[in-house]
């Protein structure tokens, strides 16, 4: 029997009695809001949506799924949706929004539905900062489980997953576990990098850092100057100290009032920079980029850590988009020439943004407590997206596939950044295995065989149980 057929006619009365939050079926008031993703092109259509309020609700939902032989999907921040969740039990963690700061020990306990903006705000009240990502609307827990690449801390401290103390998780048997590197070392290793393949994480305890400000932001250059600027960037970026991080994005911006007038409908190069140090040294480090061309807008300066979102300026509201990612082992003259031919001013490239992030530094180092993050040793990650609905799907997906193929000669084939994988990537078991690397994947699959032998958590870039 198919999952959809098995899910039809579900009797959810018992589940409603066991869960404090809403339990909704298709057609119920609130079902659409409960299942709404950030990417409007990735709708969710589960058999039942459960708005959990705590770990007890999660346990009840997982046990219900086990009794009915249904898969479980989790809606956290909602940025990364891999499958449509047809016939599944969808657990929406948005109501689990607690953040508890332990200033003395410099840690935060973050519940499953918390977005990074809330953690940044709470930590800042104590003069502390988390290893959050570029967008404050991203779910903190999902980001960490996929590794977590901070645009400020990453090159000096590694991945966010490297700084986790404790994970509270409900596994496929409906039992809760308080997982540390000593209590359940295999599961701890697998959860941190294995994304949502091993259970529903209800809370996570992470380290915080005594940082209240940084030197950074972004500079917009005319797109026609991109080759001149990126010629400098290509030799400048690898020389930066580990306390500095940079990326760039070739962008064709829409003509929206949300952008300052000079950027509306403009073709631009957005160079981002962050430095964990003072203004004087930050200005010295960034000077070669400032001198590369005349900027449209220069917003690189000392700023409070609470303004970290000003580095990337990711879209704050849900939008319909298609995206793909790849890796680069170098940003050489050949790569730059290829990028110019692919996305330069004389092309008809429709993608809104093509981004390259410098990694290296501590991103390449194994942490004191090992985890399964797959992308160590990748020098650059390349990510692109195009905004548009179903009517533009073929066009945008075609250009995204063309991007992956165009830069394939420079790709690192056996490691990927899991958090950047779209629903169009790693869609077969062999492709998922290649994304993790064979040895790492085989260990993950063996652990999956012990904690989720029925593959309940399969609506993801799936690690199949051995």
Secondary structure as UniProt FT lines:
FT   HELIX           3..7
FT   TURN            8..9
FT   HELIX           13..18
FT   STRAND          23..25
FT   TURN            26..27
FT   TURN            29..30
FT   HELIX           31..35
FT   TURN            40..41
FT   STRAND          48..51
FT   HELIX           55..68
FT   STRAND          72..75
FT   TURN            86..87
FT   STRAND          89..92
FT   TURN            94..95
FT   STRAND          99..102
FT   TURN            103..106
FT   STRAND          107..111
FT   TURN            112..113
FT   HELIX           116..124
FT   TURN            125..127
FT   TURN            136..137
FT   HELIX           140..145
FT   TURN            151..153
FT   HELIX           154..157
FT   HELIX           160..163
FT   STRAND          164..170
FT   TURN            172..173
FT   STRAND          176..179
FT   TURN            181..183
FT   HELIX           185..191
FT   TURN            192..193
FT   TURN            195..196
FT   STRAND          200..207
FT   STRAND          213..222
FT   HELIX           223..225
FT   HELIX           226..236
FT   HELIX           237..239
FT   TURN            242..243
FT   STRAND          244..252
FT   TURN            257..258
FT   HELIX           261..263
FT   TURN            264..265
FT   STRAND          267..275
FT   HELIX           279..290
FT   TURN            291..292
FT   STRAND          295..298
FT   STRAND          301..304
FT   HELIX           305..310
FT   TURN            311..312
FT   STRAND          321..328
FT   HELIX           333..343
FT   TURN            345..346
FT   STRAND          353..358
FT   HELIX           361..364
FT   TURN            376..377
FT   STRAND          380..387
FT   HELIX           390..392
FT   HELIX           393..406
FT   HELIX           408..410
FT   TURN            413..414
FT   HELIX           418..420
FT   TURN            423..424
FT   HELIX           429..436
FT   HELIX           438..451
FT   TURN            453..454
//
